[in-house]
Amino acid sequence: MNQILSLLRPLRLVPIVTAESATEAHALAGALVAGGLPVAEITFRTPAAADAVAAVASRGDTLVGAGTIVRADQVDAAVDAGARFIVSPGTSRAVIERCHERGVPVLPGAVTATEVQTALELGVTTVKFFPAEASGGAAALRALTAPFGEVTFVPTGGISPANLEDYLDIPAVAAVGGSWMLPATAVRTGDWNEVTRLTAEAVTLARRTPASALR
């Protein structure tokens, strides 16, 4: 996980991509890279998810992970396709243990102290705070970081340009996940220039947070 964190920290953002095809995923990754964000979390929400991961991995210029992983067999499918990290909406022992077996970093979802402690007991020190806004937002996350000084967080869910800096101001936050730079209309019409424009704006906004706020 430390290796992946070393790559995510400078980027500060993790675009969450739900692709309907490998071709679409490849194009989306290209638009993100052009906007200055060579990373993508491909969600396992469509039948094309594994092919989408493989397509992005084949580019060689994008750090690709797999999200919405809720079963151990999905871990296998994602890793076999080229995913370099796994993201889960919850803290699943089966998912975490399979990730350990496959030697791939995992970010399990956790929004309560109990879930964070469970992740720690399973050998995980970086978790996905999800759903972030619905679970109390940046204020709740800041409070949760107090008793868990060794834990790093990647908040996701309801984050936008309006509240991005609130999360990035928290020292325990390595990066923030979001999809606002991938509006459905632009993706549906193949307007990759719009995706690139929004991505570049997001990158600029993320860089406004003083470096001193980072661990």
Secondary structure, DSSP 4 states (H G I P E B T S, - for coil): -HHHHHHHHHH-EEEEE--SSHHHHHHHHHHHHHTT--EEEEES-STTHHHHHHHHHHHSSSEEEEES--SHHHHHHHHHHT-S-EE-SS--HHHHHHHHHHT--EE-B--SHHHHHHHHHTT--EEB-TTTGGGTHHHHHHHHHTT-TT-EE--BSS--TTTHHHHHTSTTB--EEE-TTS-HHHHHHT-HHHHHHHHHHHHHHHTTS-GGG--
